[in-house]
Amino acid sequence: MTTAVRENVYLPKRAVIDRVNDEIAGVKTFEWHFEDPAEQAAFGRFKPGQFAQVSVFGAGEFPLSLPASPTEGRMLFTVRQVGTCSAALHQLGAGDRFAVRGPYGNGFPMEEYRGKNLVFAAGGIGLIPLRACIVWALAHRQDFGRILVFHGARTPKDLMYLPLLDGWQHSGQLECYLTVDRATAGWNGNVGVVGSLLTKPEVKLPVENSVAFVCGPPVMFRFAIRDLLSLGFQGKDIVSTLERYMKCGVGKCGHCCIGMAYVCTDGPVFTYEQIAQLGESI
Amino acid sequence: MKARVLDGVDVLRVVDVLRSQGYQVVAPFAEEGGDGAFSTVTDENRDAIALHLPNPLYPPKRFALPPIEPLLEIRGHGAETTFRPIVEAPRVAVFGIRSCDVAGIGHLDRFYLEGAYRDLYYATRREALFLVNVVCTLPGVDVGEACFCPCTDTGPAAREGFDLQLMDLGGGEWLALAGSQKGEALFQEPFFRRGTPEHLARRRALLDDLRTRFKTFTSWFAAAISRISRGEVSEGTWEEIGRRCLECGGCTYVCPACTCFTVSDRPAGPDRTERVRIWDSCALSGFTRMAGGHNPRKAVHDRRNRRFYRKLSHHFIQRERSVACVGCGRCAEICHGDVGMPTVVELLRRGPTGPSPAANGGKA
């Protein structure tokens, strides 16, 4: 794929916020659409794991993963307020304008995973990009074996997309296991890191013919990978989506480069086997 | 490639012709203190254009990729916000660009125009740019202490990438080569005349002699490239390079082949915001720092490793079909810690092999 000669890849397209939901403290989900239906249709063919460059005018432009699955027919961003751009986005409400360009990156090769068990290990807001894969897999439920979601957060109040996870759990479409680092009053579930869930006797984690999706903060990522490898997962069967400071999304600004890979164009999805061969520590 | 001969007294008439064609012509001038700089040619300063001087420290790369370049104009607030791209194509002719800097723009061309995405801003500016290459011929004047273009195969005479090439053959005669149709069109001017085989022989002899006059010879690119591509450079070598780096970013700002930029929205008057891109530097600690504070490349030596891996690894050389170094020697001149390209190539070649950061890949 090469862009057309006169196409301006840095030009964002106008978009409108339809609805804002509070997820957990400091994290909001925005449902939005492009003003131009043609843009909406073109962008709507994105793949789980791809990302967008989001403009909040005056504040700047920043990369955001796409938590909706293309099978949902709607656009979402789930954003934690951490910097200038995310703070500016958090100020916006229904009807407010912003702008989006993309989708960018390789995305998860979900078609290649047909027939396999899917194991999702998400720490905190690491569940945001994996949400797209889970919803996509449920929309193609017959194509996959067991679907297991392991989600951990600091406290019960920090668990992401709880109503959604509850709904899926109760409908029997997937198996969901939750854990927290620190229990608070009323929490009867597991206390410990995400990896501690994998070896629970009731889980019977499938290792053969499985793909493990890992996403979360650096410490969680490191330990979850170690746990999966010790359980017998191969590096090629562990996939993740990497996060980097990013200014262009199209392989030019140079910020997201890790070793030989541009996270924006070669990733953001990499297998652990690939990550180990990038030529630079992540 | 067509060649012509012209008299030394007529060389600046090339500038006059380009100006009469509507080009903004920039050319090197000797500034106070002996430093050279590219400035716009006017009626007043035209005769002060310096044909022989040390290559200005600030490269003419900026005429293809400005240090600060507007991308979008944003007006209004809230639902009334409008924005439009600002794509500029000033007709600029760089007169007196050296062969190393021509190669630098060639590298930028392959980086910005090829691959999955084409950069419209760069493409537009580049199409309108006219390059008059002046070949370095005077050792100690044109060719500086730190120059090493024969080692990167980018000089002293560029083989491609220019519209017109001018070379001082001595004895009041200059040789002109056309590198494009636009350049060849200039040969219609009456001050160009046909050359003889003798002129070309003088060119060859001058270049053969000049290649032996370079002070800096870092002939070990091959060894450095091999070691860095195989991940054989020890962590200790990077730490040594990192200890010498003062994190000023100077090497990246004077480099004709560096491409990185950041993007920022900044106020540009009441009710007007500009989105601009600004040269950025992998030497600076904020280069990889994310919102929230996590910085995957915090250590100075990891950032130095990044610069030289990006410039010298086989993977990127294949991708851009060139080493991202053009042998201009500016980084060696500007670096207070003496970790410019020639020194680093030498350190990489001689340093002990050992466990490299690449071997720890993924174990953050």
Boltz contact constraints between the chains, C-beta under 6 A:
constraints:
  - contact:
      token1: [A, 1]
      token2: [B, 116]
      max_distance: 6.0
  - contact:
      token1: [A, 3]
      token2: [B, 117]
      max_distance: 6.0
  - contact:
      token1: [A, 3]
      token2: [B, 118]
      max_distance: 6.0
  - contact:
      token1: [A, 8]
      token2: [B, 85]
      max_distance: 6.0
  - contact:
      token1: [A, 8]
      token2: [B, 120]
      max_distance: 6.0
  - contact:
      token1: [A, 9]
      token2: [B, 117]
      max_distance: 6.0
  - contact:
      token1: [A, 10]
      token2: [B, 71]
      max_distance: 6.0
  - contact:
      token1: [A, 11]
      token2: [B, 85]
      max_distance: 6.0
  - contact:
      token1: [A, 57]
      token2: [B, 74]
      max_distance: 6.0
  - contact:
      token1: [A, 57]
      token2: [B, 81]
      max_distance: 6.0
  - contact:
      token1: [A, 58]
      token2: [B, 265]
      max_distance: 6.0
  - contact:
      token1: [A, 58]
      token2: [B, 273]
      max_distance: 6.0
  - contact:
      token1: [A, 60]
      token2: [B, 265]
      max_distance: 6.0
  - contact:
      token1: [A, 82]
      token2: [B, 291]
      max_distance: 6.0
  - contact:
      token1: [A, 82]
      token2: [B, 292]
      max_distance: 6.0
  - contact:
      token1: [A, 83]
      token2: [B, 291]
      max_distance: 6.0
  - contact:
      token1: [A, 97]
      token2: [B, 79]
      max_distance: 6.0
  - contact:
      token1: [A, 97]
      token2: [B, 81]
      max_distance: 6.0
  - contact:
      token1: [A, 218]
      token2: [B, 364]
      max_distance: 6.0
  - contact:
      token1: [A, 222]
      token2: [B, 364]
      max_distance: 6.0
  - contact:
      token1: [A, 245]
      token2: [B, 288]
      max_distance: 6.0
  - contact:
      token1: [A, 245]
      token2: [B, 290]
      max_distance: 6.0
  - contact:
      token1: [A, 247]
      token2: [B, 262]
      max_distance: 6.0
  - contact:
      token1: [A, 247]
      token2: [B, 263]
      max_distance: 6.0
  - contact:
      token1: [A, 250]
      token2: [B, 117]
      max_distance: 6.0
  - contact:
      token1: [A, 251]
      token2: [B, 115]
      max_distance: 6.0
  - contact:
      token1: [A, 252]
      token2: [B, 119]
      max_distance: 6.0
  - contact:
      token1: [A, 253]
      token2: [B, 261]
      max_distance: 6.0
  - contact:
      token1: [A, 254]
      token2: [B, 260]
      max_distance: 6.0
  - contact:
      token1: [A, 260]
      token2: [B, 315]
      max_distance: 6.0
  - contact:
      token1: [A, 265]
      token2: [B, 116]
      max_distance: 6.0
  - contact:
      token1: [A, 275]
      token2: [B, 362]
      max_distance: 6.0
  - contact:
      token1: [A, 276]
      token2: [B, 361]
      max_distance: 6.0
  - contact:
      token1: [A, 276]
      token2: [B, 362]
      max_distance: 6.0
  - contact:
      token1: [A, 278]
      token2: [B, 361]
      max_distance: 6.0
  - contact:
      token1: [A, 279]
      token2: [B, 358]
      max_distance: 6.0
  - contact:
      token1: [A, 281]
      token2: [B, 357]
      max_distance: 6.0
  - contact:
      token1: [A, 281]
      token2: [B, 360]
      max_distance: 6.0
  - contact:
      token1: [A, 281]
      token2: [B, 364]
      max_distance: 6.0
  - contact:
      token1: [A, 282]
      token2: [B, 362]
      max_distance: 6.0
  - contact:
      token1: [A, 282]
      token2: [B, 364]
      max_distance: 6.0
